[in-house]
Amino acid sequence: MKGILTVSFGVADKQSGEKSIGMIEKDIHEHFGGYGFYSAYTSPTVRRKLNEKYGMSIMSAEEALDKIYSDGISEVYIVPTNIINGIEYNKLTALAEKNRTRFKSVDIGKPIIENPDDCEALVPVLREIIGFDDGHEYILMGHGTDHEADERYSELNKAFAENGMANVRIATVEGELLIDNVIKNVDMKKPVVIQPLMIVAGDHAKNDMAGNEDSFYTKVTEAGGKAECVIKGLGEYEAFRKHLIKRTEGMIK
């Protein structure tokens, strides 16, 4: 028997989760209908909050693998929703390795961007989703990290530039590409669209990106720009979900 396990960091806002992670899980479940389907959140804080507030019981990745094993699944395909190959993704690969001997096979998919080729593949997906017309400037908000994988965001910036989209830039909450430095290169004569480069439009999108204090929105406004925030996670877009399914097909084949 074969099973698919989707693994996300998670989000404490139930509605945001349903619109993004929930839709990813739904589409993957439907596309791979002949497989056993399981899902997990890696954040214990998120799982606790969802349980306390909504009575939701969501498995950790470790609990999910135990469940898969007890259900008699022998071939496991893990589908992460991580954007980069940072700390969270590395924890998941370590867990997969730890469980390898329990199953006939354990395969884990790549994060969304692990190398320049992944960046090149993501650019047309984001262009289909957002449009990127010449009359606007675009800032996509990534999470960022002090892990070396933070470089992926710079590689994605380079991919945008090489594909003729010099008006699109990544800025991150943490890491190297902080908004204070990024906005110096933004043409404030054009309207500025700010949008999450995250699976879910959760607290970071609502506060760090679109909040009324010390946010991407306020910094662009203070720099003389006219900002518009789109509070919508990547998981809410069908084009992105199809991209993830295509990558999952590649892993399984």
C-alpha positions as CSV (number, residue, x, y, z in Angstrom):
1,M,0.0,0.0,0.0
2,K,1.1,3.6,-0.8
3,G,0.4,6.7,1.2
4,I,0.9,10.5,0.9
5,L,1.6,12.7,3.9
6,T,1.4,16.5,3.4
7,V,3.4,18.3,6.1
8,S,3.0,22.1,6.8
9,F,4.2,24.3,9.6
10,G,0.6,25.2,10.2
11,V,-1.4,28.3,11.1
12,A,-3.5,29.1,14.2
13,D,-6.1,31.0,12.2
14,K,-8.6,28.2,11.2
15,Q,-10.1,30.2,8.3
16,S,-6.7,31.1,6.8
17,G,-5.7,27.4,7.1
18,E,-8.8,26.1,5.4
19,K,-8.3,28.5,2.4
20,S,-4.7,27.6,1.9
21,I,-3.3,24.5,3.5
22,G,-6.7,22.9,3.5
23,M,-7.0,23.5,-0.3
24,I,-3.6,22.0,-0.9
25,E,-4.5,18.9,1.1
26,K,-7.8,18.6,-0.7
27,D,-6.3,18.9,-4.2
28,I,-3.5,16.4,-3.5
29,H,-6.0,14.0,-1.9
30,E,-8.2,14.2,-5.0
31,H,-5.4,14.0,-7.5
32,F,-3.8,11.0,-5.9
33,G,-7.0,9.2,-5.2
34,G,-5.6,5.7,-5.0
35,Y,-3.2,6.5,-2.2
36,G,-3.9,6.6,1.6
37,F,-3.9,10.3,2.5
38,Y,-2.6,11.9,5.7
39,S,-1.7,15.4,6.9
40,A,0.3,17.0,9.6
41,Y,1.4,20.3,11.1
42,T,4.9,20.6,12.5
43,S,4.3,23.5,14.9
44,P,3.3,22.3,18.4
45,T,2.1,25.8,19.3
46,V,-0.2,25.9,16.3
47,R,-1.6,22.4,17.0
48,R,-2.2,23.4,20.7
49,K,-4.0,26.6,19.8
50,L,-6.3,24.9,17.2
51,N,-7.2,22.2,19.7
52,E,-7.9,24.7,22.5
53,K,-9.9,27.1,20.3
54,Y,-11.6,24.8,17.9
55,G,-11.3,21.3,19.3
56,M,-9.2,20.3,16.3
57,S,-6.8,17.4,16.7
58,I,-4.0,17.7,14.1
59,M,-1.2,15.2,14.1
60,S,2.5,16.1,14.2
61,A,4.6,14.6,11.4
62,E,5.9,12.0,13.8
63,E,2.4,11.0,14.9
64,A,1.3,10.9,11.3
65,L,4.2,8.5,10.4
66,D,3.2,6.3,13.4
67,K,-0.4,6.3,12.1
68,I,0.7,5.4,8.5
69,Y,2.8,2.6,9.9
70,S,-0.1,1.2,12.0
71,D,-2.4,1.4,9.0
72,G,-0.1,-1.0,7.1
73,I,1.2,1.6,4.5
74,S,4.5,0.4,3.2
75,E,5.5,3.1,0.7
76,V,5.4,6.7,2.0
77,Y,5.6,9.9,0.0
78,I,6.0,13.1,2.1
79,V,4.9,16.3,0.5
80,P,6.3,19.4,2.4
81,T,4.9,22.8,1.8
82,N,8.1,24.6,3.0
83,I,9.1,27.4,0.7
84,I,12.9,26.9,1.3
85,N,15.2,24.2,2.5
86,G,15.7,25.8,5.9
87,I,15.5,24.7,9.5
88,E,11.9,23.3,9.4
89,Y,12.6,21.4,6.2
90,N,15.8,19.9,7.5
91,K,13.9,18.7,10.7
92,L,11.5,16.9,8.4
93,T,14.2,15.2,6.3
94,A,15.8,14.0,9.5
95,L,12.5,12.6,10.7
96,A,12.0,10.8,7.4
97,E,15.5,9.3,7.7
98,K,14.8,8.2,11.2
99,N,11.6,6.3,10.0
100,R,13.2,4.9,6.8
101,T,13.7,1.4,8.2
102,R,10.0,1.0,9.2
103,F,8.8,1.2,5.6
104,K,9.6,-0.4,2.3
105,S,10.3,3.2,1.1
106,V,10.1,6.8,2.3
107,D,10.5,9.6,-0.2
108,I,10.3,13.3,0.6
109,G,9.6,16.0,-1.9
110,K,11.7,19.1,-2.2
111,P,10.8,22.5,-0.8
112,I,9.3,25.0,-3.3
113,I,12.7,26.6,-4.0
114,E,15.9,24.6,-3.3
115,N,18.1,25.8,-6.1
116,P,18.1,28.3,-9.1
117,D,16.2,25.9,-11.3
118,D,13.3,25.8,-8.8
119,C,13.3,29.6,-8.8
120,E,13.1,29.6,-12.6
121,A,10.2,27.2,-12.5
122,L,8.3,29.3,-9.9
123,V,8.5,32.6,-11.7
124,P,5.9,31.8,-14.4
125,V,3.6,30.4,-11.7
126,L,3.8,33.6,-9.7
127,R,3.4,35.7,-12.9
128,E,0.2,33.7,-13.7
129,I,-1.1,34.3,-10.2
130,I,-0.2,38.0,-9.7
131,G,0.2,39.4,-13.2
132,F,3.2,41.7,-12.6
133,D,2.2,44.5,-15.0
134,D,4.7,47.2,-15.8
135,G,2.5,49.9,-14.3
136,H,3.1,48.7,-10.7
137,E,6.0,47.8,-8.4
138,Y,5.7,44.5,-6.5
139,I,7.1,43.4,-3.2
140,L,6.6,39.8,-2.2
141,M,7.0,39.1,1.5
142,G,9.0,36.0,2.4
143,H,9.7,34.8,5.9
144,G,13.4,34.8,5.8
145,T,15.9,33.0,8.1
146,D,19.4,33.2,9.5
147,H,19.9,29.7,7.9
148,E,22.0,29.6,4.8
149,A,18.9,28.7,2.8
150,D,18.0,32.4,3.1
151,E,20.0,32.7,-0.2
152,R,17.0,31.2,-2.0
153,Y,15.2,34.5,-1.8
154,S,18.1,36.3,-3.5
155,E,18.1,33.6,-6.2
156,L,14.4,34.2,-6.8
157,N,15.0,37.9,-7.1
158,K,17.7,37.1,-9.7
159,A,15.2,34.9,-11.6
160,F,12.7,37.7,-11.7
161,A,15.3,40.2,-13.1
162,E,16.5,37.7,-15.7
163,N,12.9,37.2,-16.9
164,G,12.4,40.9,-17.4
165,M,10.6,41.6,-14.2
166,A,12.8,44.2,-12.6
167,N,9.7,45.7,-10.9
168,V,9.3,42.5,-8.7
169,R,11.3,42.1,-5.5
170,I,11.4,39.8,-2.5
171,A,11.7,41.3,1.0
172,T,11.7,39.2,4.1
173,V,10.7,39.5,7.7
174,E,14.0,38.0,8.8
175,G,17.3,37.3,7.1
176,E,19.2,39.5,4.5
177,L,16.5,41.0,2.4
178,L,14.8,43.3,5.0
179,I,12.2,45.8,3.8
180,D,14.3,48.8,4.8
181,N,16.9,47.9,2.3
182,V,14.6,46.7,-0.5
183,I,12.4,49.8,-0.7
184,K,15.4,51.9,-1.6
185,N,15.2,50.4,-5.1
186,V,11.5,50.6,-5.5
187,D,10.1,53.2,-7.9
188,M,7.6,55.0,-5.6
189,K,6.1,56.9,-8.5
190,K,4.2,53.7,-9.3
191,P,1.6,52.0,-7.1
192,V,3.2,49.3,-5.0
193,V,1.5,45.9,-4.5
194,I,2.6,44.0,-1.5
195,Q,1.8,40.3,-1.3
196,P,2.9,37.3,0.8
197,L,5.4,34.8,-0.6
198,M,4.1,32.3,1.9
199,I,1.7,29.4,1.8
200,V,-0.7,31.0,4.3
201,A,-1.7,34.6,4.8
202,G,-1.4,34.4,8.6
203,D,-0.1,36.7,11.3
204,H,3.0,37.7,9.2
205,A,0.8,38.8,6.3
206,K,-1.7,40.6,8.5
207,N,0.8,42.3,10.9
208,D,4.3,42.4,9.5
209,M,3.1,43.0,5.9
210,A,-0.2,44.9,6.2
211,G,-0.3,46.1,9.8
212,N,-0.6,49.7,10.9
213,E,2.7,49.9,12.8
214,D,6.2,49.1,11.6
215,S,5.0,47.0,8.7
216,F,5.9,46.7,5.0
217,Y,2.8,48.8,4.2
218,T,3.7,51.6,6.6
219,K,7.3,51.7,5.5
220,V,6.4,52.0,1.8
221,T,3.8,54.7,2.7
222,E,6.4,56.6,4.8
223,A,8.8,56.4,1.8
224,G,6.3,58.2,-0.3
225,G,4.7,55.3,-2.0
226,K,1.1,54.3,-2.6
227,A,0.8,50.8,-1.2
228,E,-1.8,48.1,-1.7
229,C,-1.7,44.8,0.3
230,V,-3.1,41.6,-1.0
231,I,-3.7,39.3,2.0
232,K,-3.7,36.0,0.2
233,G,-1.4,33.0,0.7
234,L,0.0,31.0,-2.2
235,G,-2.0,28.0,-1.2
236,E,-5.2,29.9,-2.1
237,Y,-4.2,30.0,-5.8
238,E,-5.1,27.0,-8.0
239,A,-2.0,27.7,-10.2
240,F,0.3,27.2,-7.2
241,R,-1.5,24.1,-6.1
242,K,-1.1,22.6,-9.6
243,H,2.6,23.5,-9.4
244,L,2.9,21.6,-6.2
245,I,1.0,18.6,-7.6
246,K,3.3,18.5,-10.6
247,R,6.4,18.4,-8.4
248,T,4.8,15.6,-6.3
249,E,4.1,13.6,-9.5
250,G,7.8,14.0,-10.4
251,M,8.8,12.7,-7.0
252,I,6.5,9.7,-7.2
253,K,7.7,8.8,-10.7
